[in-house]
Amino acid sequence: MKNIKNNCLKYSLLITIVVFANVSCERELSEDAILSTYPKTAEVYIDGFSAGLSYGAFAGSKYTAFNIDTNEKYAGSSSMRIDVPSENDPEGNFAGGVYIDDIGRNLTDYDALTFWVKGSQAATINEVGFGNDFNENKYNVSLKNVSIDTNWKKVIIPIPNASKLIQEKGMFWYAEGPENGLGYTFWMDNVQYEKLGTITDGQASILNGNDKVETSFIGVSSTIDGVVASFNLANGISKTVTISPAYLEFSSSNTAVASVTNTGVVTTVGTGTATITATFEGQTVDGSLTINSLGTFLSAPTPTHNPANVISIFSDAYANVPVNYYNGYWAPWQTSLSDDFSVNGDHILQYTIFNFAGIEFSTPTVNASAMTHFHLDAFIPGPIASGRQLRLIVVDFGPDGTFNGGDDTRHSTTFIAPFLVSQNWISIDIPFLAMPNLLSRSHVAQIILEGGDGSNIYIDNIYFHN
């Protein structure tokens, strides 16, 4: 089973930088002059890195995974060697990094990023792409699940709309985890941008092609996701890449209700209904987002506890401890999906199709032995069905600090009507004295929410306090 730790890598933090060459320009130029002078260098790695590139490893990755190899190569004298670690490697449980041009390049003449790849064994590389620059990542493109074997193979990543890449800094990036828990090696060579002239029929979609309807409130902002584009290659194979929303042109059917930026950020500004759609190179894309705004959002009560007496898991009122995930998808029984949002800077966890969800903070676990209560605010926007329950489970991983290590303890607390109400925040504050089954609080690592009926629920202000 492939393993890259965390539900979703955010590939944003820089662990280490290796500078291959430095290029600088100290003269102040007009914007037009600058745009006209960005280099159109196509090469990223051909027997060495092109000038101006630096390498940065992703947070959590094994930063020594990348090397230059003069023994294995597709052509010439060397290749890029990636030593993927095993899942229990203390230096990092995956390999990944970005090759950045600090000035930026003009890639408008090209229609693809190409490279050659082979492995020490058959494997599937999680993701490769371009447009990640450890900053805005505005024009990021990702090709997922790249199959490789022990023979050299050419990989083609189509560029969705090259006219936008006037000053692209993210030249190439990759992320790969162990295969069946074990590490292996793969090599990449002749990484470059090309004008193939054989890539046709780009068709894009948003929200994975679905027409989504969402209840919202004034001030709620979210970003359009599930953006992909498919292209036909010369061999007749259709290649689908995940792309940033900035490659599309967005519009709103009612800007008095919802606005949308050129990077796909949708903000609810009024009461009513609006539909967000998009085009890709002039063609209507599949999928849409309909916003049904109910007006002003009722925020959860603002916590007033002294921060010194709080261990926060999720709250804008306090500094939160590190959290592995807020919705560990536990197949095959879980239906709950995350559709989190923020209202004027107030971040809210939203679970849709809610039956249960797991929140884990096990690296490290939390020592809540000095705390006296567990707190959580919940909001059920729909009607309360007969027999509806909300069950909260607090789990301690025990002295070994690992799940199912034989010393885990937990306590479940169930709430029913009339305590459960609709269209209002439910403030839950449970004393640990009422959790006799929780034998220890020194390695708390999970909070599990259960009892949903497939509707939506909002969650805020999850913390332990004294």
Long-range contacts (C-beta under 8 A, 24 or more apart in sequence): 1-180, 1-181, 2-124, 2-126, 2-177, 2-178, 2-179, 2-180, 3-87, 3-93, 3-94, 3-177, 3-178, 3-181, 4-93, 4-94, 4-96, 4-126, 4-175, 4-176, 4-177, 5-60, 5-93, 5-94, 5-177, 6-60, 6-324, 6-325, 7-324, 7-325, 7-327, 7-328, 7-329, 9-58, 9-60, 9-94, 9-96, 9-175, 11-58, 11-96, 11-98, 11-132, 11-173, 11-175, 12-59, 12-134, 12-137, 13-58, 13-59, 13-134, 14-56, 14-57, 14-59, 14-134, 15-56, 15-57, 15-58, 15-59, 15-61, 15-63, 16-56, 16-57, 16-63, 17-54, 17-55, 17-56, 18-54, 18-55, 18-66, 19-54, 20-48, 20-49, 20-51, 20-52, 20-53, 20-54, 20-55, 21-49, 21-50, 21-51, 21-52, 21-53, 22-52, 22-102, 23-51, 23-52, 23-102, 23-103, 24-103, 25-103, 35-106, 35-166, 35-167, 38-103, 38-104, 38-105, 38-106, 38-166, 38-167, 39-103, 39-105, 39-106, 40-105, 40-106, 40-107, 40-108, 40-109, 41-105, 42-110, 42-192, 42-193, 42-194, 43-191, 43-192, 44-99, 44-113, 44-115, 44-171, 44-172, 44-191, 44-192, 44-193, 45-79, 45-80, 45-99, 45-115, 45-172, 45-188, 45-189, 45-190, 45-191, 45-192, 46-76, 46-189, 46-190, 46-191, 46-192, 47-76, 47-77, 47-78, 48-78, 49-99, 52-101, 52-102, 52-103, 53-99, 53-100, 53-101, 53-171, 54-99, 54-100, 54-102, 55-97, 55-98, 55-99, 55-100, 56-97, 56-98, 56-100, 56-134, 57-96, 57-97, 58-94, 58-96, 58-97, 58-98, 58-175, 60-92, 60-93, 60-94, 61-92, 61-94, 61-95, 61-96, 61-97, 61-175, 62-89, 62-91, 62-92, 62-93, 62-94, 62-95, 63-91, 63-92, 63-97, 64-91, 65-92, 65-95, 65-96, 65-97, 66-95, 66-97, 69-187, 72-118, 72-187, 73-187, 73-189, 74-116, 74-118, 74-152, 74-187, 74-189, 74-190, 75-116, 75-189, 75-190, 76-189, 76-190, 78-189, 79-187, 79-188, 79-189, 80-187, 80-188, 80-189, 80-191, 81-185, 81-186, 81-187, 82-174, 82-176, 82-185, 82-186, 82-187, 82-188, 83-183, 83-185, 84-176, 84-177, 84-178, 84-179, 84-183, 84-184, 84-185, 84-186, 85-178, 85-183, 86-178, 86-181, 86-182, 86-183, 87-177, 87-178, 87-181, 87-182, 88-181, 89-183, 93-177, 93-178, 94-126, 94-175, 94-176, 94-177, 94-178, 95-174, 95-175, 95-176, 95-177, 96-173, 96-174, 96-175, 96-176, 97-173, 97-174, 98-132, 98-133, 98-134, 98-170, 98-172, 98-173, 99-170, 99-171, 99-172, 99-173, 100-133, 100-134, 100-169, 100-170, 100-171, 101-168, 101-169, 101-171, 102-169, 103-169, 104-167, 104-168, 104-169, 105-165, 105-167, 105-168, 105-169, 105-171, 106-165, 106-166, 106-167, 106-168, 107-159, 107-162, 107-165, 107-168, 107-193, 108-162, 108-163, 108-165, 108-166, 109-162, 109-195, 110-159, 110-162, 110-193, 110-194, 110-195, 111-158, 111-159, 111-162, 111-194, 111-195, 111-196, 111-197, 111-199, 112-156, 112-157, 112-158, 112-159, 112-193, 112-194, 112-195, 112-196, 112-199, 113-141, 113-156, 113-157, 113-159, 113-172, 113-191, 113-192, 113-193, 113-194, 114-154, 114-155, 114-156, 114-157, 114-190, 114-191, 114-192, 114-193, 114-194, 114-196, 115-154, 115-155, 115-172, 115-188, 115-189, 115-190, 115-191, 115-192, 116-152, 116-153, 116-154, 116-155, 116-188, 116-189, 116-190, 117-146, 117-148, 117-152, 117-153, 117-155, 117-186, 117-187, 117-188, 117-189, 118-148, 118-149, 118-150, 118-151, 118-152, 118-153, 118-186, 118-187, 119-148, 119-149, 119-150, 119-184, 119-185, 119-186, 119-187, 120-150, 120-184, 120-185, 120-186, 121-149, 121-150, 121-179, 121-184, 122-147, 122-148, 122-149, 122-150, 123-147, 123-148, 123-149, 123-176, 123-179, 123-184, 123-186, 124-148, 124-179, 125-174, 125-176, 125-186, 126-175, 126-176, 126-177, 127-173, 127-174, 127-175, 127-176, 128-155, 128-157, 128-172, 128-173, 128-174, 128-175, 129-157, 129-172, 129-173, 129-174, 129-241, 129-242, 130-157, 130-168, 130-170, 130-171, 130-172, 130-173, 131-168, 131-170, 131-244, 132-170, 132-173, 133-168, 133-169, 133-170, 134-170, 135-169, 137-170, 137-244, 138-244, 138-246, 138-263, 139-164, 139-165, 139-168, 139-170, 139-244, 139-246, 139-247, 140-170, 140-243, 140-244, 141-241, 141-242, 141-243, 141-244, 142-241, 142-242, 142-243, 143-239, 143-241, 143-242, 144-242, 148-186, 152-189, 156-196, 156-199, 156-233, 156-239, 157-239, 157-241, 158-199, 158-202, 158-229, 158-231, 158-233, 158-239, 158-241, 159-193, 160-202, 160-204, 160-229, 160-241, 160-243, 160-247, 160-280, 161-247, 161-280, 161-281, 164-246, 164-247, 196-234, 198-233, 198-234, 199-231, 199-232, 199-233, 199-234, 200-231, 200-232, 201-230, 201-231, 201-232, 202-229, 202-230, 202-231, 202-280, 202-281, 202-283, 203-229, 203-230, 203-280, 203-283, 203-285, 203-286, 204-228, 204-229, 204-230, 204-243, 204-247, 204-248, 204-278, 204-280, 204-283, 204-285, 204-286, 205-229, 205-285, 205-286, 205-287, 206-245, 206-248, 206-264, 206-278, 206-285, 206-286, 206-287, 206-288, 206-289, 207-287, 207-288, 207-289, 208-287, 209-286, 209-287, 210-287, 211-287, 211-288, 211-290, 212-287, 212-288, 212-289, 212-290, 213-290, 213-292, 214-289, 214-290, 214-291, 214-292, 214-339, 215-292, 215-293, 215-294, 215-381, 215-456, 216-258, 216-268, 216-291, 216-292, 216-293, 216-294, 216-341, 217-268, 217-293, 217-294, 217-295, 217-296, 217-297, 217-343, 218-268, 218-269, 218-270, 218-271, 218-293, 218-295, 218-296, 218-297, 218-343, 219-267, 219-268, 219-297, 219-343, 219-344, 220-267, 220-268, 220-297, 220-341, 220-342, 220-343, 221-265, 221-266, 221-267, 221-268, 221-341, 221-342, 221-343, 222-265, 222-266, 222-339, 222-340, 222-341, 222-342, 223-263, 223-264, 223-265, 223-266, 224-250, 224-260, 224-264, 224-265, 224-266, 224-276, 224-278, 224-289, 226-287, 227-264, 229-280, 245-278, 247-280, 248-278, 248-279, 248-280, 248-285, 249-278, 249-279, 249-280, 250-276, 250-277, 250-278, 251-276, 251-277, 251-278, 251-279, 252-276, 253-277, 257-291, 257-293, 258-291, 258-293, 266-291, 268-293, 271-295, 297-343, 298-379, 298-423, 298-424, 298-425, 299-343, 299-346, 299-460, 300-377, 300-379, 300-425, 300-427, 300-460, 300-461, 301-377, 301-425, 301-427, 301-461, 303-375, 303-461, 303-463, 305-463, 305-465, 309-371, 309-465, 309-466, 310-463, 310-464, 310-465, 310-466, 311-366, 311-368, 311-371, 311-463, 311-464, 311-465, 312-462, 312-463, 313-359, 313-361, 313-366, 313-447, 313-462, 313-463, 313-464, 314-347, 314-349, 314-359, 314-459, 314-460, 314-461, 314-462, 314-463, 315-460, 315-461, 315-462, 315-463, 316-345, 316-346, 316-347, 317-461, 318-463, 321-361, 321-366, 322-361, 322-363, 322-364, 323-359, 323-360, 323-361, 324-360, 324-361, 324-362, 324-363, 325-358, 325-359, 325-360, 326-357, 326-359, 327-351, 327-357, 327-358, 327-359, 328-357, 328-358, 328-359, 328-360, 330-356, 330-358, 335-454, 336-452, 346-460, 347-460, 348-458, 348-459, 348-460, 349-458, 349-459, 349-460, 350-456, 350-457, 350-458, 350-459, 351-449, 351-452, 351-456, 351-457, 351-459, 352-456, 353-452, 353-454, 353-455, 354-449, 354-452, 354-453, 354-454, 354-455, 354-456, 354-457, 355-450, 355-451, 355-452, 355-453, 355-454, 356-448, 356-449, 356-450, 356-451, 356-452, 357-448, 357-449, 358-446, 358-447, 358-448, 358-449, 359-446, 359-447, 359-448, 359-449, 359-462, 360-445, 360-446, 361-444, 361-445, 361-446, 362-397, 362-401, 362-402, 362-403, 362-445, 362-446, 364-401, 365-396, 365-397, 365-401, 365-442, 365-443, 365-444, 365-445, 366-443, 366-444, 366-445, 366-464, 367-441, 367-442, 367-443, 367-444, 368-432, 368-441, 368-442, 368-444, 368-464, 369-440, 369-441, 369-442, 370-466, 371-432, 371-441, 371-464, 371-465, 371-466, 372-431, 372-432, 372-433, 372-465, 372-466, 373-429, 373-430, 373-431, 373-432, 373-464, 373-465, 373-466, 374-428, 374-429, 374-430, 374-432, 374-435, 374-463, 374-464, 375-427, 375-428, 375-429, 375-430, 375-461, 375-462, 375-463, 375-464, 375-465, 376-428, 376-447, 376-459, 376-461, 376-462, 377-425, 377-426, 377-427, 377-428, 377-459, 377-460, 377-461, 378-425, 378-426, 378-428, 378-457, 378-458, 378-459, 379-423, 379-424, 379-425, 379-426, 379-457, 379-458, 379-459, 379-460, 380-420, 380-421, 380-422, 380-423, 380-426, 380-455, 380-456, 380-457, 380-458, 381-422, 381-423, 381-455, 381-456, 381-457, 381-458, 382-422, 382-455, 382-456, 383-422, 384-417, 384-420, 384-421, 384-422, 385-453, 387-416, 388-416, 388-417, 388-420, 388-451, 388-453, 389-414, 389-415, 389-416, 389-420, 389-450, 389-451, 390-414, 390-415, 390-416, 390-420, 390-426, 390-449, 390-450, 390-451, 390-452, 390-457, 391-415, 391-448, 391-449, 391-450, 391-451, 392-428, 392-430, 392-447, 392-448, 392-449, 392-450, 393-446, 393-447, 393-448, 393-449, 393-450, 394-435, 394-438, 394-444, 394-446, 394-447, 395-444, 395-445, 395-446, 395-447, 395-448, 396-438, 396-439, 396-440, 396-441, 396-442, 396-443, 396-444, 396-445, 397-443, 397-444, 397-445, 397-446, 398-440, 398-443, 399-440, 399-442, 399-443, 401-443, 401-445, 403-445, 403-446, 409-437, 409-438, 409-439, 409-440, 410-437, 410-438, 410-446, 411-435, 411-436, 411-437, 411-438, 412-437, 414-451, 425-460
